[in-house]
């Protein structure tokens, strides 16, 4: 349970995020650096396997970005 008002709190946070803001992983990808993939989506996919929780988006993200995890292929 994330508590009452979680949607409103997240929306309020997103209202103040600058439009040009991107994630660290996108910055790493565009600069040709190593990605934090194993510790982010990769870790979620691993936990999913252990706990039996479906995480289809993280599975797709981890698979799509795997060739770039250590930099450009």
Secondary structure, 3 states (H helix, E strand, C coil): CCCCCHHHHHHHHHHHCCCCCCCHHHHHHHHCCCCCHHHCHHHHHHHHHHHCCCCHHHHHHHHHHHHHCCCCC
